[in-house]
Amino acid sequence: MGKTEFVLKFLALLFVLFVISGCSHTEGNEFLEINKTENTSAKKSILMIIAPKDFRDEELRIPKSNFEKNGFSVFVASSEETSYGMMGSVVERDLTLEEALERIENFDAVVFVGGSGSVVYFNNSLVKEIASKAYQMDKVVGAICLAPVILANSGILENKRATVFDHEYIKIIEDKGAIYSKENVVVDGRIVTSNSPNVALKFSEEIIKRLK
């Protein structure tokens, strides 16, 4: 093989190696860009907390369905593995209350479902901490029916407009500094409260607005 032929073959080999290296680099960048896109478009998550017994069925079912229809991931937490609704629903939890608190930063909103059974959470330290931490971390916080009492007892309704199921519950939230409103759904910043299962859909719509 002559010297000139050897040099030409050597240069040709270098060119092939350069092209292969360039292709590999480009593919790597494309992979990174795909990952960036996937991370950016990740679903937002909503945590819903229900009582182990006698939560209000519609206040879970209607908002949960609406959240999922709008592209949100929904996780249900309860103090018991199986929870029972006032109207006959049977729900298996996704998370314990302890797990919900540990993972609170992963949720974009926390929603407390009412019903007569929600009174067991009024002074539950874990549940109150979930509410206060969610608010401190700039999450949207919602509560319906009797559940706004949980928010009041956690300290986040002070000087905030809010509503709640009537009777003695109004006095409870007012005693904790809330500004009571007779409206069925009340929004004050990142806090959304409602006083009835009859407006569960509107309640969920207001939460969705704040998340979008």
N, C-alpha and C positions, 0 to 999 in steps of 0.2 A: 504494500500500500504506500503510495507516494505521500509526501509531507502535506501537499495541498489537499489531497483527498481526506487525509486524517483530520485536518483542521475543519474542513467543511462538515464532516460527520459529527465532530465534537460540538460544533456550533448548533447543528440540527438537534442534537440531544439536549443541549441547554435550553433551546427554544421549547421543546416538548415538555420539559420539566417546569418551565416557567408558566406554560398554559395550564398544566394540571394544577399547579399551586394556586394560580389565579382563580380557577373554577372552584376549588375547595374553599377559598376565602370568601367568594361570593355566596356560596351555599350557606356558609356559616352565618353570614350577615342576614340572609333571608330568614334563617331559622330564628335568629334573635328577634327580628322584626315581627315574625308570626307570634312568638311568645309574648312580646310586648303588647300586641293587639289583643291576644287572648286574656292577658292580665287586666288590660284596661276595660274590657267588656265583661268582666266577671259579674255574675249576678249579685245584686244586693240581697241581704238576708234580714229577715224579720223574726224576732223571738216572741212567741205568744205564751203567756203563763196562765194556766188554768188551775182551779181548785181540784183536789182529789175526788170531791163529791159535790154534786149540785152546782156545777158551773152552768152558766146559761148557754144552751146549745147554739142558738143563733149567733151569739156574740163571738163564738169561735168559728162556726161554719161559714157564715157570710163573709166576714173580713178575710179569713184564710183563703177562701175561694177567689175573692176579688184580688188579693195580693198575688196569688199564683197566676191568675189570668193576666195580670200586668207584668209578669216576668220575675217576680220576687221568689226567693227560696224561703220557706216558712218552717220553723222548728218549734215544737211544742214542748214546754217544760212543766213539770208538776212535782209535787212532793211524794207522789206515789206512782208506781209503774203503770197502773191502770186507773183512769179517771172516769167518773160517771156524771153525765149531764142531767139537768132537771127534767128534760124532755125525753130521756132514754138513750142518749148517745153514749157510746163506750169508746174511749180514746186511749191508745197506748202512747206514752210520752216518748219523745226523742232524747230528752235530756233531763237529768236530775236538776234540782235547784242549784246544787253545788257546782255542777258542770256549767250551768247557764252563767253563773257568776264568774267562774274561771275564764269563760270564753266571751265575756260581754263585749270586748273590743271588736269581735268579729261580726257583730250585728249592727245594722244601720238604724234599726228601730226596735223598741220593746213595747209590747202591747199586753195590758193586764185585762183579762176577761172577767166579767162580773158574774152575777148569779148569787143566790143566797149563801152558797158555799164559800164564796170569796172572803167572808168574814174571818176565816181561819188564817188569812194572810195579813189582816189589818196590822198586827203587831209582830209579824214574823220577821226576825232580824235579817235573815237571808234575802227575803223578798224585798224588804225596804232597802237593803244595800244594793240590790240589783237596780232598783228604781233610781236611787241617788247617784250611783256610779254611771248609769246610762246617761243621765242628764248632765253630769259633770264632763262626760266624754263627748258631748255635743250630739248625742243620738236623739232621734225623735222618740218621744215617750207618749203612749196613749193609754187611756183607761176608760172603761165603759160601765154604766150601771152603778153598782156599789163600789167598783174597783178604784174610782178616784180617791177614796178614803186611804188606800195604800199610798198613793202619791202624796196626799196631805201628811200622813204620818211619817213619810220619809223626808219631809221638809222641803219638797220642791214646788209646792203650790203657794208658798208665801208670796203675797203681793201679785199673784197670778189670777187671771180670770179663769173660772172653771165651773163645771156643772157636775151634778151627781144625782142619783136616784133620791127622791124626796124624803120627807120625815126627818128623823134625827140625824141622818147622814149629812144634811145641809149644815147643821150646827157643828158637826165634827170638823168638816173641812174649813168652815169659817173660823173656828177656834184655832186652827193651825195656820191662819193667815190668808186663806184663799178668799178671792173676791167672787162670791157666788153669782152666777148668771142663770136665768130661767131658760135660756136657749137650749135646744135639744143637743146640739153639738157646739162646743166652744173651743176656739183655737187661741192660744196665747204663745207666740213664738214657736218653740219646738214641742209644746205640750198640747195634746188634743184630748179632750174629755167629752163624754156623752152620758146622757141620763137614762137611756132606754134601749132595749134590744130592737125596738121598732125602727131605729135609725142606724142600725149596724152598718148598712151599706154606705150611707153618707159619712159616718164615722171613719170607715176604711178609706173612702175617697179623699178625705182631708189629710190622712196620714200619707197616702200615696203622693198627693200634691207636694208635701214637704220633702219627700224623698227624691222627687224628680226635679 
